[in-house]
Amino acid sequence: MLGLSVLSWKLVQIQVIDRKHYAENSRKAYHRVEKLPAVRGMIVDRREEPLAKSIPVSSIFVDKNHLSDPKLASFGLAYQEASEEPGWKELDSSKKRRRINQLRGDLLARESGESIVKRHLDYAVNILARPLGMPRKELLEKIEGGKGKWFAIAKELTEDVADPLREDIDKHWIAGFEFERSIKRWYTSPNLATHLIGFTGESKKTDEEGKSHTRILGRFGIESSMEEYLAGRDGRREHFRDARGLVVPGNVDSLKPPLAGLNVKLTIDIGIQAIVEEELDANLAEFESVSGAVVMMDPKTGEVIAMASRPHFDLNHKQDIATNGYNYAIQTIYEPGSTIKIVATSGALNAGLVKPKTMIDCHNGYYNSGKVIVKDDHPAGMLSFEEVLQRSNNIGTYGIGRKLGAKRFYEYLSNYGFGRKTGIQLGGESSGIARNTGNEVDFSRACFGYASNVTPLQLACAYSAIASDGKLRKPHIIKSLIANDGTVVEDYLPEVVSDVIKPTTAVQMRAALEKVIMTGGTATQAAVPGFRVAGKTGTVQKHNPKGGYLPNSYIVSFAGMMPAQDPAFVCIVVIDDPRTQKITRFGGTIAAPAFRKIASRVATYMNLKPTEPISSPLATTAQ
C-alpha cells in the first residue's frame, strides 16, 4: 500500500502539478519555428537604377541534439537500405514509408545507438559534401569539431544551391540538419557613392532553445538612416515534427507572411556620380592627395545630385572601413578659406551698404588697426566690390565686413547654415564651428576664411542660395519611398530653411562671382567653353590638431555654378593636402581644373544648351 501510494502521488505530480513543465519540454522537442525573412527594399538612383538589392540566401545548421539521436538517425539508414532493394521505385509513398519503418525497427533492435549515429553521419556527409563544394573529410571535421549544439556549416548559400540540398535531405531522410533563410545585400556598383549608400551588418540573437539567428540591419549611410523603411517585417512559419522527424501539418495560425521593405529612391544620378568620382580620383592622383570631396546640388530644390568622398571602400567586400569609412563631404570640418567670402560681400550688398561698383580701400596689401593686422599677397589700392571678389583680396573683404559689422556678419553666417547641421538624411554629420567670439581679430579672419569651420556640404548649400533665389534650402538625398507595386508612399519635397539674401542680391553676386573666372580672376582654369561659369576659389593652410598650422600643408577648394545666369547645378571641390611640387598649390590651380572637367562632362550628360559661343575669349592662365 505504501509503494502504491508513493506511485500514485508521483503520477499526480507528473500529470497535474508538473504537467506544464513536461508539456513545455515536449513542445520544445517537437516544435519548430522557421523564420521567413522579409525582402529588404532596394536603393535606387533618381532614374531608378538599382544601387542596392537583396538576394535570398540560406545557411545550413547542424543540430547535434538530433544528429546524435539514434531514433532519428535510424530513419536515414533505413531509407538507404530500403532504396537499394529490388522494386523500391515501383512502391507508392505509403508502402515506402511502411518499409522504412520495418527496417528501422530491425536496425534499432540489432545495432547500438552509437553505431547508428556514426553510420548516419557518414551517410549524411557522403550526400551533402559534393553539393556544398567540400571534401568529405573537411565536412566531417567541420561537423564533429563544431562548438555547441547548434552551429552553421555553410552560410549564404544561393537558392540554386540551397533548394537542391533541402530536397536531398528530405529525400534521404537525413536528420540533424536545418536551414535558415536570410537575405544577402548586394551592391551593383560597389565603388560608387559608398558613403551615401552605406552597408548592412548582422545582428545575432539566441532563442530559448539556444539557437542563434541572424538579422540584417543597416549600419551606415542610407542603409542605416532609412532602416525602418528598408527593413520590412520578418514572417514566421510554425510546425511540429513527430517522433520520426516528419512535419505534422500546422493550423491556420501557423503562418505569418513576411512584409517586404520599401524601396528608397535617391536624388543622386549614378551617371553623374560616376563622372564626379572619376574626376576626383584623377585629380587626387595627379596632385598627390588621398583625401577630398565633391558635392553637386540642384540649387533650386536642394537635391544632392552627386556626392563623393575620399578615401572610400568597396561596399561588397567592406575592406578598410575603419580607416576609410568617414564621409569627408559631411563629417570633415575645415577652415574654408576664400570660398567663405560670399558671406561678408553678399551681406553688405544685401543690406545696401555697397554696390557692385563701390570702391573699397585695400590699403596696398597691409592693414593695421589696433590688434588687427591683415596682409594680402597681392597688394592693391582701391578696388571695386566686384574686383575684391575677382582678385580674392583679404583686406578688401574685411573692409566690406567692417561695413556690415560683426553682429550682422555672424547673423548672415548663421543664415547661410554654417555652425549647424544641414539635416541631410545621413548619420554622423558635423555641425562645423561658426560663432561670434566678440574678438575683432577673429572677426577679421572669419571674413576671409579662417576662425570658422565648415563642411563641403554646408558650403554647397550656401552657394546654392546664391545660385537660386537667395533662399537656403535643406539638402536632401531621398527623393521618395516606393512600394514593390510601384506606389509612391512618400515624396520628399524641397524645404526652405531661411531667406538669406534678396533674389536681386543673388543675381548681383552671381555676376560678381562670374568675374572670378575671367581674365584677372583667381579661377580662370574653371572656365568651361560654351558656358558662363561663376565661382570662388579657396586656399587655406591646414590646421594642426596640436595647435597652430601645419607647415607646407594646404586645403584647396573651388565652389562653382553653371550656367552662371541660371545655374543648373552647384559643384564644390575640396582637395585635402595635395603634396605635388609641380605647381603652386592654390584652389585656382588644383580644385578649379577639377570643376572644369566635371562641369564639362555633366553639361553633356544633362544636355545643357551652351550659353556662349565656343570661341568666347577666356583666359587660360591661373593665379
SEMIKE-123638 format. One line per field, with one value per residue (C-alpha): residue in one letter; x, y, z. Coordinates in pm, 1 decimal. Layout:
residu [A	...] .
u [X	...] .
v [Y	...] .
w [Z	...] .
This chain:
residu [M	L	G	L	S	V	L	S	W	K	L	V	Q	I	Q	V	I	D	R	K	H	Y	A	E	N	S	R	K	A	Y	H	R	V	E	K	L	P	A	V	R	G	M	I	V	D	R	R	E	E	P	L	A	K	S	I	P	V	S	S	I	F	V	D	K	N	H	L	S	D	P	K	L	A	S	F	G	L	A	Y	Q	E	A	S	E	E	P	G	W	K	E	L	D	S	S	K	K	R	R	R	I	N	Q	L	R	G	D	L	L	A	R	E	S	G	E	S	I	V	K	R	H	L	D	Y	A	V	N	I	L	A	R	P	L	G	M	P	R	K	E	L	L	E	K	I	E	G	G	K	G	K	W	F	A	I	A	K	E	L	T	E	D	V	A	D	P	L	R	E	D	I	D	K	H	W	I	A	G	F	E	F	E	R	S	I	K	R	W	Y	T	S	P	N	L	A	T	H	L	I	G	F	T	G	E	S	K	K	T	D	E	E	G	K	S	H	T	R	I	L	G	R	F	G	I	E	S	S	M	E	E	Y	L	A	G	R	D	G	R	R	E	H	F	R	D	A	R	G	L	V	V	P	G	N	V	D	S	L	K	P	P	L	A	G	L	N	V	K	L	T	I	D	I	G	I	Q	A	I	V	E	E	E	L	D	A	N	L	A	E	F	E	S	V	S	G	A	V	V	M	M	D	P	K	T	G	E	V	I	A	M	A	S	R	P	H	F	D	L	N	H	K	Q	D	I	A	T	N	G	Y	N	Y	A	I	Q	T	I	Y	E	P	G	S	T	I	K	I	V	A	T	S	G	A	L	N	A	G	L	V	K	P	K	T	M	I	D	C	H	N	G	Y	Y	N	S	G	K	V	I	V	K	D	D	H	P	A	G	M	L	S	F	E	E	V	L	Q	R	S	N	N	I	G	T	Y	G	I	G	R	K	L	G	A	K	R	F	Y	E	Y	L	S	N	Y	G	F	G	R	K	T	G	I	Q	L	G	G	E	S	S	G	I	A	R	N	T	G	N	E	V	D	F	S	R	A	C	F	G	Y	A	S	N	V	T	P	L	Q	L	A	C	A	Y	S	A	I	A	S	D	G	K	L	R	K	P	H	I	I	K	S	L	I	A	N	D	G	T	V	V	E	D	Y	L	P	E	V	V	S	D	V	I	K	P	T	T	A	V	Q	M	R	A	A	L	E	K	V	I	M	T	G	G	T	A	T	Q	A	A	V	P	G	F	R	V	A	G	K	T	G	T	V	Q	K	H	N	P	K	G	G	Y	L	P	N	S	Y	I	V	S	F	A	G	M	M	P	A	Q	D	P	A	F	V	C	I	V	V	I	D	D	P	R	T	Q	K	I	T	R	F	G	G	T	I	A	A	P	A	F	R	K	I	A	S	R	V	A	T	Y	M	N	L	K	P	T	E	P	I	S	S	P	L	A	T	T	A	Q] .
u [0.0	285.4	451.7	126.7	64.7	409.3	349.3	5.1	149.9	419.7	157.2	-42.6	272.1	362.2	10.4	-118.5	146.2	433.8	209.7	304.7	675.6	670.7	432.4	666.7	967.2	773.6	667.0	1027.5	1138.0	899.0	801.9	985.5	968.2	1107.4	1185.8	1063.5	1289.1	1140.8	1290.8	1482.5	1384.2	1608.1	1803.5	1778.2	1901.8	1678.4	1643.5	1552.3	1878.3	1930.5	2220.1	2149.8	1928.8	1860.2	1937.1	1759.3	2014.9	2012.0	2252.0	2267.8	2295.6	2383.3	2151.9	2364.4	2070.9	1902.1	2222.3	2314.8	1967.3	1970.5	1589.0	1607.0	1931.5	1784.3	1536.0	1814.9	1987.6	1655.7	1587.6	1937.7	1880.2	1525.2	1612.8	1860.8	1603.0	1459.9	1125.4	1167.4	1089.4	760.4	623.6	384.1	464.7	266.2	429.7	773.0	703.6	591.1	901.0	1128.5	958.6	1002.7	1372.1	1414.7	1273.1	1511.9	1801.7	1729.4	1698.8	2024.9	2263.7	2378.9	2276.0	2638.3	2683.9	2363.6	2465.0	2813.1	2685.8	2417.1	2677.5	2891.8	2580.1	2487.7	2840.5	2852.0	2533.3	2599.5	2972.9	2961.9	2666.3	2837.7	3161.3	3360.4	3578.5	3416.5	3696.6	3660.3	3283.0	3313.5	3572.6	3355.2	3056.1	3247.5	3453.4	3164.8	3118.3	2787.0	2477.0	2371.3	2611.8	2639.9	2847.5	2769.2	2641.8	2478.3	2400.4	2210.9	1872.3	2007.3	2238.7	2017.2	1698.5	1854.1	2022.1	1687.5	1542.8	1834.7	1797.0	1423.2	1452.5	1721.2	1554.2	1864.3	1828.8	2021.2	2047.7	1827.3	1813.2	1767.2	1658.6	1803.7	1880.2	2218.7	2270.3	2435.2	2560.9	2556.4	2829.6	3021.1	3277.1	3030.4	2856.8	2987.9	2949.0	2596.5	2455.1	2630.1	2614.6	2440.0	2561.4	2438.2	2268.6	2272.4	2005.9	1981.7	1637.8	1503.5	1644.3	1995.7	1994.5	2148.3	1971.8	2092.8	1912.2	2031.0	2049.4	2164.3	2494.4	2598.3	2473.4	2124.1	2112.5	2122.3	1929.5	1638.6	1644.2	1284.2	1159.6	1402.2	1386.3	1027.8	892.0	1002.7	741.9	740.7	613.1	546.3	521.4	562.7	760.3	663.0	894.6	1019.0	1114.1	835.2	640.9	293.0	66.1	2.0	-316.2	-425.2	-244.5	94.8	194.7	273.0	381.2	675.3	619.6	867.2	1053.4	1001.5	1233.7	1427.6	1473.0	1769.9	1818.8	2161.0	2213.1	2452.2	2575.1	2678.0	2810.2	3042.7	3170.2	3233.9	3419.2	3634.4	3745.8	3800.6	4021.4	4215.6	4271.6	4388.0	4630.5	4765.9	4825.2	4929.2	4647.9	4443.0	4154.4	3889.4	3528.1	3295.5	2935.1	2697.0	2348.9	2044.3	2023.5	1651.9	1546.0	1831.0	1862.3	2207.2	2287.7	2624.8	2843.3	3183.4	3431.8	3781.2	3923.2	3649.7	3592.9	3418.4	3061.1	3053.9	3387.1	3392.2	3768.6	3938.6	3612.4	3782.0	4019.7	3817.6	3465.7	3432.6	3232.2	3455.3	3168.3	2960.7	3193.6	3523.9	3533.5	3796.3	3861.8	3711.8	3946.6	3826.0	3516.0	3352.1	3394.6	3042.2	2910.1	3056.8	3018.1	2660.7	2558.5	2683.3	2533.9	2200.1	2192.2	2250.7	2587.1	2774.1	2700.9	2884.9	3093.4	3155.4	3527.6	3698.1	4032.5	4262.8	4549.1	4816.5	4844.8	4882.9	4613.4	4688.7	4434.1	4496.8	4541.7	4405.8	4670.9	4566.2	4807.2	4749.9	4992.7	4866.8	4875.4	4613.5	4496.9	4138.4	3932.0	3565.0	3339.8	3347.1	3726.0	3767.8	3596.7	3765.6	4115.4	4017.5	4157.8	4158.6	4188.9	3912.0	3683.4	3749.4	3676.4	3338.6	3283.1	3350.5	3077.9	2838.9	2960.7	3043.4	2691.2	2523.7	2811.3	2761.2	2385.3	2441.5	2692.0	2420.2	2150.0	2370.2	2364.6	2715.7	2764.4	2480.2	2393.8	2218.9	1978.9	2059.2	1928.0	2267.0	2414.1	2727.7	2701.1	2923.8	2785.4	3105.5	3202.9	3076.8	3043.0	3090.0	3368.3	3346.9	3711.5	3787.8	4083.5	3862.6	3605.8	3865.6	3983.4	3628.6	3562.7	3824.1	3810.2	3976.4	3840.5	3540.4	3497.2	3260.8	3180.1	3177.4	2801.7	2738.7	2934.6	2735.1	2410.7	2533.1	2636.0	2303.4	2127.5	2325.8	2269.8	1891.0	1668.4	1863.6	1685.7	1876.9	1724.7	1763.3	1973.4	1806.2	1931.8	1597.4	1356.3	1077.7	972.8	820.2	633.6	704.6	396.0	528.7	308.2	481.8	435.7	602.4	766.8	1034.1	972.4	1208.8	1226.3	1333.0	1533.5	1581.1	1568.2	1932.6	1950.2	1712.2	1676.8	1823.9	2126.4	2172.2	2177.0	2439.6	2652.6	2645.1	2761.6	3046.7	3149.0	3145.5	3432.2	3642.3	3655.6	3750.2	4088.5	4238.6	4042.9	4179.2	3981.0	4042.1	4109.6	3745.9	3621.4	3407.4	3391.1	3035.8	2911.3	2927.2	3065.3	3056.7	3250.5	3516.0	3849.8	3974.7	4323.3	4390.3	4679.2	4586.8	4516.3	4739.7	4531.5	4802.4	4775.1	4870.2	4908.2	5095.7	5386.6	5362.7	5020.3	4704.6	4339.7	4241.9	3888.9	3660.8	3289.4	3123.2	2791.6	2692.8	2545.9	2613.4	2294.7	2063.6	2265.9	2159.9	2399.0	2638.4	2960.3	3205.0	3551.6	3776.3	4124.9	4294.9	4673.1	4795.6	5168.3	5258.2	5557.1	5485.3	5269.7	5183.5	4910.2	4608.6	4238.2	4266.5	4540.1	4416.7	4045.5	3929.1	4053.3	3867.2	3548.7	3603.6	3637.0	3337.5	3118.9	3206.6	3110.0	2799.1	2678.9	2695.7	2528.4	2246.7	2220.1	2260.1	2231.6	2550.5	2503.3	2809.7	2998.7	3269.5	3527.0	3439.1	3763.1	3855.5	4198.8	4385.7	4641.0	4570.4	4650.6] .
v [0.0	236.8	169.3	217.6	542.0	677.4	574.4	735.5	1056.7	1055.9	1012.9	1303.3	1516.1	1440.2	1470.7	1762.8	1956.2	1932.5	1898.1	2236.2	2169.7	1836.8	1966.1	2256.8	2026.8	1806.0	2105.9	2227.7	1885.8	1879.9	2243.2	2429.9	2796.6	2884.7	3248.5	3386.3	3686.3	3997.9	4112.6	4431.1	4723.2	4829.4	5153.3	5313.8	5637.2	5914.3	5721.1	5407.8	5229.7	4969.1	5050.8	4803.4	4496.3	4181.7	3824.6	3540.1	3305.6	3020.6	2893.4	2526.5	2447.9	2132.7	2039.1	1797.8	1704.8	1547.7	1431.0	1228.0	1077.4	713.5	710.9	992.3	880.4	534.9	677.0	776.4	438.4	256.0	462.1	387.9	15.2	19.9	228.3	-38.1	-319.6	-452.5	-297.3	3.9	255.6	85.3	126.3	410.1	658.6	480.3	145.0	307.2	461.2	127.9	-46.1	220.7	178.4	-200.2	-174.3	97.0	-131.1	-407.4	-160.9	-30.5	-389.5	-520.6	-220.6	4.0	367.0	477.7	269.2	404.3	765.9	714.4	538.0	804.7	1080.4	911.9	865.2	1234.9	1352.9	1138.1	1301.5	1664.3	1712.2	1748.4	1994.3	2204.1	2202.8	2048.5	1736.2	1467.7	1490.3	1866.8	1848.6	1567.3	1764.3	2072.9	1884.7	1691.4	1994.4	2239.3	2422.9	2394.4	2203.1	2436.7	2587.5	2671.9	2468.6	2676.5	3032.8	3246.7	2966.0	3091.3	2940.3	2730.4	2558.9	2555.8	2422.3	2100.4	2047.3	2072.3	1821.3	1582.0	1598.1	1531.3	1263.7	1069.6	1110.1	1275.0	1412.1	1684.7	1947.3	2257.0	2557.8	2920.8	3162.3	3512.4	3799.1	3895.4	4256.3	4310.7	4640.4	4673.0	4941.9	4876.5	5154.7	5433.3	5652.9	5424.8	5675.8	5764.2	5416.0	5263.1	4897.8	4642.2	4414.3	4114.7	4125.6	3790.8	3673.0	3345.9	3188.5	2990.9	2668.7	2813.2	2850.8	3167.1	3354.9	3650.0	3958.2	4210.0	4569.0	4891.5	5003.1	5307.3	5560.9	5532.1	5167.4	5288.9	5618.1	5457.4	5125.1	5147.8	5174.3	4936.1	4652.5	4534.2	4280.7	3919.4	3645.4	3301.1	2950.4	2716.9	2339.9	2027.0	1714.2	1369.5	1111.4	1019.0	1380.1	1425.5	1750.5	1749.7	1994.7	2307.0	2502.1	2812.5	3040.3	2875.6	3107.8	3477.9	3607.5	3849.0	4211.7	4345.6	4670.2	4988.5	5087.1	5409.0	5634.3	5870.1	6212.6	6122.0	6035.5	5739.7	5857.0	6195.9	6023.0	5814.5	6128.8	6304.4	6009.7	5951.4	6314.2	6329.9	6019.3	6157.4	6489.9	6326.4	6107.9	6397.6	6628.7	6360.8	6371.3	6096.9	6295.6	6520.4	6554.8	6676.0	6779.4	6862.2	7000.5	7127.2	7481.0	7517.4	7210.3	7128.7	6781.3	6625.1	6511.2	6358.9	6335.5	6168.1	6137.9	6001.5	5777.9	5518.1	5140.9	4854.3	4802.6	4429.4	4342.1	4614.6	4636.4	4934.0	5063.1	5153.7	5394.9	5496.3	5494.8	5862.5	6071.4	6368.6	6562.1	6580.6	6483.8	6663.6	7023.0	7263.2	7635.1	7724.7	7998.9	8246.3	8047.5	8191.3	8548.4	8529.3	8589.1	8936.2	9050.7	8930.8	9055.6	9407.7	9404.7	9279.2	9546.7	9821.4	9916.3	9863.7	9827.4	9618.4	9919.8	10061.4	10126.4	9958.5	10066.0	9761.6	9950.2	9833.5	9489.6	9583.6	9684.2	9761.5	9881.5	9805.0	9430.3	9361.2	9311.6	9185.6	9119.5	9033.1	8856.6	9060.7	9425.4	9656.8	10011.0	10088.5	9801.0	9783.6	9545.7	9304.0	9328.8	9242.3	8910.3	8865.6	8901.1	8743.9	9038.4	8970.6	9330.5	9438.0	9160.4	9257.6	9619.8	9513.6	9304.3	9610.1	9799.3	9514.4	9484.1	9172.6	9126.2	9120.9	8925.6	8636.7	8654.0	8606.3	8329.4	8151.8	8220.9	8058.1	7744.9	7749.7	7633.6	7381.0	7053.7	7076.9	6796.9	6574.2	6218.5	6069.7	5987.8	6135.4	6483.3	6752.0	7093.3	7289.6	7595.9	7947.6	8158.3	8520.5	8530.2	8908.1	8927.3	9168.3	8959.3	8652.1	8857.8	8978.5	8620.1	8489.5	8738.1	8575.3	8212.2	8142.0	8125.2	7917.5	7560.3	7424.1	7101.8	7075.3	7011.8	7329.8	7525.4	7366.8	7470.1	7828.2	7863.1	7710.1	8003.2	8241.8	8019.2	8033.4	8294.0	8369.2	8106.1	7842.4	7502.0	7188.6	6939.5	6607.7	6278.7	6090.4	6161.1	5917.5	5590.2	5336.8	5012.3	4698.5	4753.0	5094.0	5300.5	5614.4	5601.8	5933.9	6215.3	6435.1	6787.8	7088.0	7264.3	7625.8	7679.3	8056.8	8362.6	8467.6	8735.7	8900.0	8745.9	9065.3	9034.5	8674.1	8793.7	9058.9	8805.8	8563.9	8843.6	8930.6	8565.4	8526.5	8773.4	8539.2	8303.9	8575.6	8728.3	8873.4	8636.8	8357.4	8078.2	8111.1	7735.2	7674.2	7818.3	7584.1	7668.3	7746.6	7833.0	8120.8	7999.4	8170.0	8065.0	8128.2	7972.5	7888.4	7818.1	7775.7	7649.9	7326.3	7341.0	7144.3	6948.8	7020.6	7394.5	7641.1	7538.7	7266.7	7399.5	7346.6	7181.1	7322.8	7255.2	7393.0	7428.8	7572.7	7647.4	7697.6	7709.4	7677.0	7834.3	8148.7	8333.6	8041.9	7762.2	7400.7	7284.3	7394.5	7198.2	7213.1	7058.6	7020.7	6867.7	6799.2	6838.7	6796.2	6717.0	6797.4	7019.9	7063.3	7371.8	7627.0	7475.1	7704.4	7648.0	7801.6	7564.3	7233.7	7243.8	7472.6	7239.7	6950.8	7161.3	7238.8	6872.0	6768.3	7056.5	6993.4	6625.4	6688.8	6957.8	6699.7	6434.9	6675.1	6800.8	7162.6	7416.3	7628.4	7989.8	8137.0	8085.8	7823.8	8081.7	8305.6	8478.8	8340.4	8345.6	8018.8	8120.0	8069.0	8272.2] .
w [0.0	84.7	-253.6	-441.4	-251.0	-347.7	-709.9	-708.7	-568.3	-838.6	-1110.7	-966.0	-955.0	-1319.6	-1461.0	-1254.7	-1064.6	-1317.4	-1619.7	-1766.1	-1721.0	-1906.8	-2170.8	-2237.0	-2267.2	-2505.3	-2708.6	-2735.9	-2854.5	-3148.7	-3205.1	-3481.3	-3580.6	-3923.6	-3989.0	-4319.1	-4379.1	-4529.9	-4856.5	-4780.3	-5000.3	-5285.9	-5301.8	-5646.1	-5800.9	-5938.2	-6267.1	-6068.5	-6145.1	-5866.8	-5636.0	-5355.9	-5373.0	-5174.2	-5271.0	-5083.3	-4928.3	-4677.4	-4415.1	-4320.2	-3949.8	-3759.2	-3471.0	-3266.9	-3044.0	-3345.6	-3511.2	-3201.7	-3153.6	-3283.4	-3311.7	-3568.2	-3728.9	-3793.5	-4044.9	-4285.5	-4261.8	-4308.7	-4621.0	-4751.7	-4710.9	-4848.4	-5154.4	-5264.3	-5259.9	-5587.7	-5676.5	-5448.0	-5719.5	-5802.3	-5448.2	-5366.0	-5087.3	-4813.9	-4887.0	-4894.0	-4553.9	-4408.3	-4542.8	-4391.7	-4053.3	-4068.9	-4149.5	-3887.5	-3616.3	-3717.9	-3720.4	-3368.7	-3242.2	-3383.5	-3361.0	-3081.3	-3076.4	-3110.2	-3425.3	-3581.1	-3513.2	-3661.7	-3973.8	-4023.2	-4003.4	-4269.1	-4480.3	-4449.6	-4528.4	-4843.8	-4970.7	-4868.5	-4929.7	-5306.6	-5326.5	-5057.5	-5254.6	-4969.8	-4948.7	-4732.2	-4475.9	-4440.2	-4394.2	-4137.6	-3938.1	-3951.8	-3810.4	-3544.0	-3440.0	-3424.2	-3095.8	-2917.5	-3010.6	-3292.8	-3543.6	-3912.0	-4154.6	-4465.4	-4490.7	-4758.0	-4998.3	-5301.0	-5379.0	-5667.7	-5417.6	-5108.0	-5268.6	-5405.4	-5067.9	-4890.9	-5134.1	-5079.1	-4701.7	-4717.6	-4983.6	-4795.5	-4454.4	-4310.1	-3957.4	-3773.6	-4046.9	-4069.9	-4297.7	-4202.9	-4470.7	-4476.3	-4711.8	-4851.2	-4951.7	-5288.0	-5430.5	-5808.6	-5824.9	-5502.0	-5553.3	-5631.7	-5371.8	-5098.5	-4815.2	-4930.0	-4979.8	-4679.1	-4586.5	-4368.0	-4091.3	-3895.3	-3558.2	-3375.5	-3133.2	-2937.3	-2891.8	-2597.2	-2743.4	-2754.1	-3130.8	-3271.9	-3551.2	-3754.9	-3876.8	-4134.2	-4007.9	-4173.6	-4023.8	-4227.5	-4479.5	-4627.8	-4521.5	-4161.7	-4175.3	-4367.3	-4177.9	-4059.2	-4419.0	-4589.0	-4336.6	-4375.0	-4125.9	-4098.1	-4106.0	-3945.8	-4004.9	-3713.0	-3734.7	-3526.0	-3601.9	-3483.5	-3327.4	-3674.0	-3750.3	-4003.7	-4025.0	-3872.5	-4062.5	-3858.3	-3804.0	-3994.8	-3749.1	-3803.7	-4092.0	-4066.9	-4409.3	-4427.9	-4524.3	-4779.8	-4711.8	-4912.0	-5194.2	-5133.9	-5434.5	-5402.4	-5557.2	-5694.9	-6059.6	-6077.4	-6418.1	-6278.6	-5966.4	-6184.3	-6362.0	-6030.9	-5881.2	-6190.0	-6198.2	-5823.1	-5834.9	-6131.2	-5955.2	-5632.5	-5825.0	-6033.3	-5738.7	-5488.8	-5235.1	-5071.4	-4922.0	-5062.7	-5164.5	-5437.6	-5372.2	-5655.7	-5587.3	-5768.9	-5623.9	-5693.8	-5494.4	-5256.0	-5409.4	-5393.6	-5747.8	-5658.8	-5352.0	-5343.6	-5059.0	-5049.4	-4922.0	-4972.5	-4979.4	-5160.3	-5039.2	-5114.0	-4951.9	-4683.1	-4656.5	-4487.4	-4342.0	-4013.7	-4188.6	-4496.1	-4358.6	-4268.0	-4511.8	-4594.0	-4752.4	-4434.5	-4148.6	-4211.4	-4092.7	-4220.5	-4246.1	-4584.6	-4697.4	-4956.3	-5055.3	-4740.1	-4867.4	-5005.9	-4653.0	-4589.4	-4950.4	-5007.7	-4662.0	-4726.8	-5077.8	-4945.9	-4675.2	-4932.7	-4780.9	-5107.5	-5477.6	-5737.9	-5842.0	-5492.5	-5442.1	-5147.7	-4998.6	-4989.2	-4816.9	-5060.3	-4905.6	-4537.1	-4287.1	-3921.9	-3667.8	-3301.7	-3263.7	-3609.6	-3878.1	-4220.5	-4505.9	-4868.6	-5101.6	-5397.2	-5280.3	-5419.8	-5356.3	-5449.5	-5591.7	-5678.1	-5487.2	-5782.9	-5813.0	-5444.4	-5514.0	-5850.8	-5702.8	-5369.8	-5173.2	-4796.6	-4682.6	-4919.4	-4793.5	-4432.0	-4525.5	-4664.2	-4349.8	-4131.2	-4314.5	-4230.3	-3870.7	-3668.9	-3533.3	-3874.6	-4028.5	-3786.9	-3840.3	-4213.2	-4139.7	-3943.1	-4201.4	-4463.4	-4247.1	-4104.6	-3747.3	-3751.7	-3919.1	-4253.8	-4159.8	-4457.6	-4415.6	-4333.5	-3994.3	-3842.4	-3993.5	-3839.8	-3746.2	-3800.6	-3596.2	-3664.0	-3352.9	-3262.1	-3004.7	-2968.9	-3072.8	-3358.7	-3473.4	-3501.5	-3690.6	-3939.5	-4000.7	-4031.6	-4313.3	-4537.5	-4434.0	-4102.1	-3744.0	-3854.2	-3971.4	-4235.4	-4419.9	-4801.0	-4787.9	-4587.6	-4845.6	-5128.1	-4957.9	-4911.5	-5275.5	-5380.0	-5213.4	-5433.4	-5737.6	-5696.3	-5532.8	-5216.8	-5008.3	-4812.7	-4878.4	-4673.6	-4868.8	-4922.5	-5057.1	-5053.1	-5336.6	-5248.4	-5086.7	-5325.9	-5257.7	-5459.5	-5673.6	-5779.2	-5548.0	-5420.4	-5044.2	-4968.9	-5167.0	-5009.2	-5130.6	-5126.9	-4791.3	-4737.7	-4419.4	-4430.4	-4653.3	-4667.1	-4935.3	-5181.0	-5528.8	-5677.2	-5448.0	-5562.6	-5925.8	-5842.0	-5654.6	-5949.0	-6177.9	-5938.9	-5899.2	-6277.3	-6299.0	-6080.6	-6380.8	-6628.1	-6707.2	-6389.5	-6163.4	-5948.1	-6116.5	-6489.3	-6504.5	-6403.0	-6734.3	-6943.8	-7316.8	-7424.2	-7075.9	-6831.6	-6500.5	-6160.7	-5854.0	-5594.3	-5509.4	-5162.6	-5031.1	-4661.9	-4455.6	-4284.3	-3912.9	-3678.4	-3422.1	-3165.5	-3225.3	-3496.0	-3857.4	-4039.8	-4247.2	-4622.6	-4590.7	-4751.2	-4824.3	-5163.7	-5294.7	-5556.8	-5529.5	-5865.5	-6050.4	-6414.9	-6625.6	-6424.4	-6518.2	-6426.4	-6265.5	-6329.0	-6059.8	-5788.5	-5751.2	-5460.8	-5499.0	-5191.7	-5215.7	-4882.8	-4854.4	-5213.5	-5199.1	-5560.0	-5623.7	-5996.0	-5944.2	-5678.3	-5463.2	-5488.5	-5527.8	-5873.5	-5989.4	-5839.9	-5747.6	-6030.8	-6309.9	-6144.9	-6153.2	-6521.3	-6614.4	-6406.2	-6528.7	-6894.1	-6875.8	-6667.1	-6910.3	-7190.6	-6974.2	-6876.5	-7234.9	-7122.7	-7402.7	-7438.7	-7340.2	-7511.6	-7838.2	-7801.2	-7910.6	-7615.7	-7510.2	-7171.2	-7015.7	-6970.6	-6708.7	-6339.8	-6033.9] .
